[in-house]
């Protein structure tokens, strides 16, 4: 995608930080950003899909283990990005996919440029309010963090409800085989 496209920002939704050494992950992200001319979004998460951990041979541990490791990895990634020469070609926003209200949304408030949540418009809105509270606690303007939600094609009828709840980016999970037809009405209603 970095070299086959020329305008669209792109990135993974999301990369578990425990799959790679955090310093290497930062370097890999910088390289992709350089190849794309500064369009890469670094999507990060703590990891949740146990089957992937088993397949890759990584210890799954507990949720608390993965969240703790996420905080440590995030600090290393950000420090490494500051040292790399050449640096990322663009701003390289950090997107954090998270829902945990006590720790993960605090990490979002402290470090993310974009937050990606999930759930119904009502549950997403509740998490969004928690994120705003964390922003207030850590002294960050909540308007600095873009808000997105991951939905499958069956939730596209709620696009207006998500927008009313504060969602700026509707990220649609496309099933395999790829069928973009369910998204056609949302795309047609979107401003150009």
Secondary structure, 3 states (H helix, E strand, C coil): CCCCCCCCCECCCCEEHHHCCHHHHHHHHHHHHHHHCCCECEEEECCCCHHHHHHHCCCCCCHHHHHHHHHHHHHHHHHHHHHCCCCCCCCCCEEEECCCCCCHHHHHHHHCCEEEEECCHHHHHHHHHHHHHHHHHHCCCHHHCEEEEEEEHHHHHHHHHHHHHCCCEEEEECCCCCCCHHHHHHHHHCCC
